[in-house]
Structures are given as C-alpha cells and as structure tokens.
Amino acid sequence: AQKPPDLSGYWGPGRAATPDPEIVKRLPPNTVVLRDAGAVEFPSGEYGGLRVKPAALAAAKRWKAEDDMSISRVCLPPSIVYAMQGPFPMEIHQGTELIVLKLEYYDMVRIVFMDGRRHPDKVPHSKVGHSIGRWEGNTLVVDTVKISASTITNNGLDHSDAVHVVERFWLGPDGRTLFGL
C-alpha cells in the first residue's frame, strides 16, 4: 500500500487555485462545490451555486444583516460548513489513528478519526460535528455528520443539523500547497 502524504503543518489561506479536474470527475453525482471567495462575502441572493430548498430560501430572503449584529449573535461561532470557507489559516497534526485540524477561525478544533470507525449513532451535535476520514490515493476524504444548525453563507442561508459534509484535501504538485474541495 502506498504511504499517504503528510499534510502536517501550518497552512495559510489561498483562493487562486481551481479544483483538480481529476478529483472533480470522481465526486458523487449531485455534489455541489460551494463557490465561495472566502474573504469576499456573497451579496444578497447569491448562494454560491447551492440548490436551495424553498423553506431555506424564504428564510434567507427574510434575513437582515442587523439580525446578526446583536450581542447574543455577533460572537457565535459558525459551523465548519462556513468556517472552512474562510480566509483563515489552519494547522494540521497528522497521526495514523487521527488527524487534528486546528482552525484559526474561532479557535475551532476538529478531530478526524482515521482508524476505520463509523459514525456512532449517539453523538451530540456540535459546530465541528463528528468526522471520520480515509485516504483515496493521495487525497484525504473527511466525512462529517452531527453538525449543529448554523449558517452556510454570510447572507442568511442556514443549514439544518441534518447536514452531511464530505471534504477532500490534497497536496499540489509542489508539495507545499494544500487544496481542499
């Protein structure tokens, strides 16, 4: 078996690269790649290519920026669905049984279990959810469930606590650039 690449290290933000077409071809049907520019926020009514269900769209249309500027909401951390889009660095600690992703954004810490376990039935929801991972060649695939309801974008579009996120991370040809999809 091929040894997986070592993703350990401190990774700065970057938004100039386009997804690897070979990885995109292997994505399951109906996968949506959120086209978020990170630091640049979406305007009202733009949801990054997501196919939004009617109830979520209606709620997003009712949303006002002032609603999130209250003392009770302004410092609430988002879920990883939004946080992983941000223009903030992260640090990866890679072991054989688990990988730790430390995000600068809200000091979020994600544990990715790499020991072959499945998602347990009884895990509380949290902003980072429960993550299991596997290697597909040189690509780290992270499967996350049990994420608390939160925002997807900065403009009123939220996700429920039933969201299921699958991410892929790989090193670029230079071995010094981390890509994620």
Beta strands, then each sheet from edge to edge (+ up, - down):
strand 1: 9-11
strand 2: 90-94
strand 3: 98-103
strand 4: 109-113
strand 5: 130-136
strand 6: 139-145
strand 7: 150-151
strand 8: 158-159
strand 9: 165-171
strand 10: 178-180
sheet 1: 1+ 2- 3+ 4- 5- 6+ 9- 10+
sheet 2: 7+ 8-
end
